[in-house]
Amino acid sequence: MRWGLGWQAVDGLTAVSVSTYDAYRRPEPNCMIKVDIVNEVSKLADITKVKAEIAVDAVFDAMRMSMQRGERIELRGFGVFQVKPRKRGIGRNPRTGKEVRIPPGRTIRFKPGKDLQNIGG
């Protein structure tokens, strides 16, 4: 297995980490990971993998910041990401069985769009 990690400046931007490798282990056989998305974007947009990685990172960062502000992200035909409040509750420590208070928080929910729901058939 050959792994490489380098730093590269792209179009006058600050240096970004660029990870390239020939082989890697997938968590599951039918699992798409970030590098697969970068490769697809690179191929479909006919751009370098470095530029595709920057674009993919930019999209993910924009989505992350939007959700941190509590905003809803609606991608027509794909689905909706929504930040919802999570109630406080009481859980149990599996080792000791002792009750543990769970504070209220926020969680992210994804609702697939019609086009995505009809993938199965």
Summary of the structure (lengths in Angstrom):
residues: 121
radius of gyration: 19.6
end to end distance: 38.2
largest distance: 56.1
contacts: 237
relative contact order: 0.11
helix: 32%
strand: 32%
